[in-house]
Amino acid sequence: MAPKTERIQFLRAVRQLHRVRSFYASGALLWAAALAWTGWQTPGSRQMWVCALLLAVFTGLLVTAGLSLRRLPVPATGRPAHHAAPRRAASTRQAPA
């Protein structure tokens, strides 16, 4: 019973890390755009430096989430992982000319 529970917890952790990673990526994109806009409008202002700081924070969180996802150990269940059905080969028939 333990391997099935471990597998479910592993899949939940992977899904959560994917969600968090995409949240951090969108936050980094938002702050990069805000930094570019603010740097164009008022270069050297306090708002520009705050955007730069928040961009650095979100980029750091994104890198941390990516590394955590990459280093997450796969639990041994004794059976192969379920994958999608294999794709069928494309038809080699050609239309009559």
C-alpha positions in Angstrom: 0.0 0.0 0.0 2.9 2.4 0.7 4.2 2.5 -2.9 0.9 3.6 -4.3 0.5 6.3 -1.7 4.1 7.5 -2.3 3.4 7.6 -6.1 0.3 9.7 -5.6 2.2 12.1 -3.3 5.0 12.3 -5.8 2.6 13.1 -8.7 0.9 15.8 -6.5 4.3 17.3 -5.7 5.3 17.4 -9.4 2.0 19.0 -10.4 2.3 21.6 -7.6 5.9 22.4 -8.7 4.8 22.8 -12.3 2.0 25.2 -11.2 4.4 27.2 -9.0 7.0 27.3 -11.8 4.6 28.7 -14.3 3.4 31.3 -11.7 7.0 32.4 -11.1 7.7 32.5 -14.8 4.7 34.7 -15.5 5.7 36.9 -12.5 9.2 37.2 -13.9 7.8 38.2 -17.3 5.5 40.8 -15.7 8.3 42.4 -13.8 10.7 42.3 -16.8 8.0 44.2 -18.8 7.5 46.6 -15.9 11.2 47.2 -15.5 11.5 47.9 -19.2 8.6 50.3 -19.2 9.7 52.1 -16.1 13.3 52.2 -17.2 12.1 53.8 -20.4 9.8 56.4 -18.7 11.9 57.3 -15.7 15.4 55.8 -15.7 17.1 55.5 -12.3 13.9 56.1 -10.4 12.9 54.3 -7.2 10.1 52.5 -9.1 12.6 51.1 -11.6 14.8 49.7 -8.8 11.8 48.1 -7.1 10.9 46.4 -10.4 14.5 45.2 -10.8 14.4 43.8 -7.2 11.1 42.0 -7.8 12.4 40.7 -11.1 15.4 39.3 -9.3 13.2 37.7 -6.6 10.9 36.1 -9.1 13.8 34.9 -11.3 15.5 33.4 -8.2 12.2 31.6 -7.2 11.8 30.3 -10.8 15.3 28.9 -10.8 14.8 27.3 -7.4 11.5 25.7 -8.5 13.1 24.4 -11.7 16.0 22.9 -9.8 13.7 21.3 -7.2 11.6 19.8 -10.0 14.7 18.4 -11.7 16.1 16.9 -8.5 12.9 15.4 -7.2 13.5 11.7 -6.8 11.2 9.2 -8.6 9.8 6.7 -6.1 10.4 3.1 -7.0 7.0 1.3 -7.6 8.3 -1.8 -9.2 6.3 -1.2 -12.4 6.9 1.1 -15.4 5.4 4.5 -15.5 2.2 4.9 -17.4 2.6 6.7 -20.7 0.2 7.8 -23.3 -0.6 5.3 -26.0 1.9 5.2 -28.8 1.2 7.2 -31.9 0.2 5.3 -35.0 2.5 5.5 -37.9 1.3 7.9 -40.6 -0.3 6.3 -43.6 2.1 5.7 -46.4 -0.6 5.5 -49.1 -0.6 8.3 -51.6 -3.6 9.8 -53.3 -4.1 8.7 -56.9 -2.7 11.1 -59.4 
